[in-house]
Amino acid sequence: VAPSWKLARAKQKELGVKVTVWQRLLTDDPTVYNQILKNNNTLIYDEISMLCEDDKFKIFERFKSCNIVMCGDAGYQLSGFSSDKNKPYKEFTEQGFDNIVSYTKNYRFKCPLLEQKMEKIRELIDLERVYGKKNLVKEYVLHPINGFNIIEKINDYKATDMILARTHSVKDVYTEKYNAIKKYYITTTDRQYCKGEIVITDEEPKNGVIRHAFTVHSIQGETAEHKLYIDLEGMNCSKAIHTAIGRARTMRQIYIIKK
């Protein structure tokens, strides 16, 4: 069970399992969630740092006859949204679980240096939380001694690269700049593509729009296989920077854009 169909289908392709999305389990339509309850006895939730605390307990109650496994990096990845627009988002916690297992190996990283840097960033997030400080992570990433590639602008962008931004306004600047390059963001799910999927093709998908940068929220769970550009304009949330950098496999992929 994933927060988006894009991530759900990626897991289906990777693992060969049945998949669905959070919305179908949290909906108020009993014909939808009862079908899931009828046909499954184990539910594995991915990216639970984005799951609202109220929604977590709603799932516990609604699917109490199932084994429920929740996986993610709560406290360090970006938070999400409440499924109920009338209720504020509450941060996911470890309350209510019968068993909690911590894993320390990161299977995305292929670079010991990146692992070392990310461990330091996590320590800084902890310090911010304890002492009420801000921007320790941003200051760390921008300091020349810490080894990140700092640039003022992108000079050699290719469609296979990934550009991440904090806000839609910054994201849209890059889409306008590179709009001649055929890279599409899928807006609705159909049999061929799912909403949120990124497609590089000469033939424009009927449900796609040109897009060349993405908010960190929208790309959570993805992996950058080529260059990863991170624009820090307006990115004052340390968890956002941690999540963005965590899309890479190696340090040499990462380019931090400082304006």
Long-range contacts (C-beta under 8 A, 24 or more apart in sequence): 1-25, 1-43, 1-44, 1-45, 1-46, 2-45, 2-46, 2-47, 2-221, 3-46, 3-47, 3-50, 3-51, 3-80, 3-220, 3-221, 4-194, 4-195, 4-196, 4-221, 5-189, 5-194, 5-195, 5-196, 6-186, 6-194, 6-195, 6-196, 6-197, 7-46, 7-47, 7-196, 7-221, 7-222, 8-194, 9-194, 9-197, 10-221, 11-46, 22-51, 22-55, 22-83, 23-83, 25-59, 25-62, 25-63, 26-55, 26-58, 26-59, 26-83, 33-62, 36-63, 37-62, 37-63, 37-65, 37-66, 40-66, 41-65, 41-66, 41-67, 42-66, 42-67, 42-68, 42-69, 43-67, 43-68, 43-69, 44-69, 44-70, 44-71, 45-69, 45-70, 45-71, 45-72, 46-71, 46-72, 46-221, 47-71, 47-72, 47-77, 47-220, 47-221, 48-72, 48-74, 48-92, 49-73, 49-74, 49-75, 49-76, 49-77, 49-78, 49-79, 49-80, 49-92, 50-77, 50-78, 50-79, 50-80, 50-81, 50-92, 50-220, 51-80, 51-92, 52-80, 52-81, 52-82, 52-83, 52-89, 52-90, 52-92, 53-90, 53-91, 53-92, 53-93, 53-95, 54-82, 54-84, 54-87, 54-90, 55-82, 55-83, 56-92, 56-96, 57-96, 60-96, 70-97, 75-125, 75-129, 76-122, 76-125, 76-239, 76-242, 76-243, 77-220, 77-239, 77-242, 77-243, 77-246, 78-216, 78-217, 78-220, 78-237, 78-239, 78-240, 78-243, 79-239, 80-217, 108-223, 108-246, 108-248, 108-249, 109-248, 109-249, 109-250, 110-249, 110-250, 111-249, 111-250, 111-251, 111-252, 113-147, 113-250, 113-251, 114-245, 114-248, 114-249, 114-250, 114-251, 114-254, 117-146, 117-147, 117-148, 117-245, 117-251, 118-242, 118-245, 118-246, 121-238, 121-241, 121-242, 121-245, 122-242, 124-238, 125-238, 125-239, 125-242, 128-238, 134-236, 134-238, 135-236, 135-238, 136-238, 137-238, 137-241, 137-242, 138-232, 138-235, 138-236, 138-238, 138-241, 141-232, 141-241, 141-245, 141-256, 142-232, 142-256, 142-258, 147-251, 148-251, 148-254, 148-256, 149-252, 149-254, 149-255, 149-256, 150-255, 150-256, 150-258, 151-255, 151-256, 151-257, 151-258, 152-257, 152-258, 152-259, 153-257, 154-229, 154-255, 154-257, 157-181, 157-212, 157-227, 157-229, 158-226, 158-227, 159-183, 159-200, 159-212, 160-200, 160-225, 160-226, 161-224, 161-226, 161-227, 161-228, 161-229, 162-214, 162-219, 162-222, 162-224, 162-226, 162-227, 162-228, 162-229, 162-247, 163-212, 163-213, 163-214, 163-229, 163-231, 164-213, 164-214, 164-215, 164-216, 164-219, 164-228, 164-229, 164-230, 164-231, 164-244, 164-247, 165-213, 165-214, 165-215, 165-216, 165-231, 165-233, 165-234, 165-235, 166-215, 166-216, 166-231, 166-232, 166-233, 166-234, 166-235, 166-236, 166-237, 166-240, 167-215, 167-233, 167-234, 168-215, 170-213, 170-231, 170-233, 170-234, 171-211, 171-213, 171-214, 171-215, 172-213, 173-213, 174-212, 174-213, 174-231, 175-210, 175-211, 175-212, 175-213, 177-212, 178-212, 179-210, 179-212, 181-212, 182-210, 183-210, 183-211, 183-212, 184-208, 184-209, 184-210, 184-211, 185-209, 185-210, 185-211, 185-214, 216-240, 216-243, 216-244, 219-247, 222-247, 223-247, 223-249, 224-248, 224-249, 224-253, 225-249, 226-253, 227-253, 227-255, 228-253, 228-254, 228-255, 229-255, 229-257, 230-254, 230-255, 230-256, 230-257, 231-257, 231-259, 232-256, 232-257, 232-258, 232-259, 233-257, 233-259
